[in-house]
Amino acid sequence: MTINKYRTFLIALPLLLLISLALPLPGWSAEAAAAKSSGLSLPLLSGNSEQMGVALQILALMTLLSLAPALLIMLTSFTRIVVVLSFVRQAIGLQGQPPNQVIVSLALFTTFFVMGPVFDQIYAASIKPYLDKQVSESQALDRAIVPLRGFMLRQTRESDLALFIRISGVQKAQKPDDVPTRLLIPAFMISELKTAFQIGFLIYLPFLIVDMVVASLVMSMGMMMLPPLVISMPIKLILFVLVDGWGLVVGSLVQSFK
């Protein structure tokens, strides 16, 4: 996917998710007629349909500016990646290196790499036909959510999905396509956090062993006043560099997605 397609995707996808705000509600015309006959004048109902559509589009755009980051982060692989990268930094013992901006930027571009096939499907099936005026807003929205739902279903554990189905009290779905999106999203987020913590635990183990060995050596040598961290941190750094730690972590993260 080219840079222009990514730019169009980032703008159009959240707008498609929010454009449903601009769809007419049942009974809208009847309420407008009743308000007009009773002499009431509402700001949106007093204008023509074109002005009302423009006002709703502006409302959707303003809502987009506040919700777009959450939509692009919580519905993608970003959560797992950024949590695991934060675990790596803490396991090494570095509080401020790499900086948060570097961690978030690496997680963001890795997310674009992982979600590339899904973004391509959404652009080809939903955004491009919508921009070419081949489909309506509702049709584009239905097409855009299908690849995202497929990705989230592949990463979501059945136990997490069953939890929200049981809490909500809805009838148990016979197949994955029947699961409501409002239940799939929180189940997907919980599964991503659980997977990220499992990977973080495995990352912590070798660094913990290094800390224990260094602490034992320092104690056995009688250097009570020397903090073990002063010695263990350079050792952990050189080991992490020698085994190409960042490449292993990022490569394992990318391969962990189904």
C-alpha positions, 0 to 999 in steps of 0.5 A, a space after each residue: 500500500 502506498 503512502 497516499 493510500 495510508 493517508 486516505 485510509 487513516 482519514 476515511 476509515 474512522 469517518 466511515 465508522 462515524 458517518 452512521 451519525 449522519 444517517 437519518 433516524 426512523 421517524 425523523 421526517 415525522 418529527 420535523 413535520 410535527 415541529 413545523 406544524 406546531 410552530 416550533 423551530 429547531 436549528 437543524 430541522 428549520 433548514 433544508 436537508 442539504 444544510 442538515 447533512 453538512 451540519 451532521 458531517 461537521 459533527 462527525 468530523 469533529 467527533 473523528 478528531 477525538 475518537 480516531 486515535 482510540 479506533 486505530 489503536 484499540 482495534 489493531 495490534 498496537 496494544 500488544 506491541 506497545 505493552 511488550 516493548 514497555 516490558 522489554 525496557 523495564 526488564 533491562 532496567 532502563 527507565 527512560 531509554 528508549 524514550 516513550 516517543 521511540 517506543 510508541 513510534 516503533 509500535 505504531 509502524 510495526 502495527 502498520 506492518 502487521 495490519 497491512 493486509 487488513 488495511 489493503 482489504 478495507 481500502 479495496 472493499 470499502 474506502 475506494 468504492 465509497 470515494 468513487 461513489 459506488 456504494 453508500 455510507 452504510 454499505 461502506 461501513 458494513 464492508 469496512 468492519 468485516 476485515 477488522 472483525 476477522 482480524 479481531 476474531 483470530 486473536 481473541 480467545 474463546 474464553 474472553 469472548 464467552 465472558 462478555 457474552 455471558 455478562 451481556 446476557 445475549 444469546 450464544 452465537 452459533 458462529 463467529 459472524 453472529 457475535 456482536 461487534 460491541 462484545 467482540 471489541 472488549 474481548 479482543 482488548 482483554 485477549 491482547 493484554 493477556 497475550 502481551 503479559 504472557 510474552 512480557 513474563 517470558 522476556 523478564 525471565 532471562 533478565 531476572 536470572 542475570 540479576 540473581 546471579 550477579 546479586 549472589 556473586 556480589 554477596 559472596 564477595 562481601 561487597 555489601 555496599 555495592 548495588 547489584 544493579 550497577 553490575 547487572 545492567 551493563 551485562 544485560 545490555 551487552 547480552 541484549 545487543 549480542 543476541 540482537 534483542 530488538 530484532 528477536 522481540 519485534 520478529 516474535 511479536 509480528 509472528 505471534 499474530 494469526 
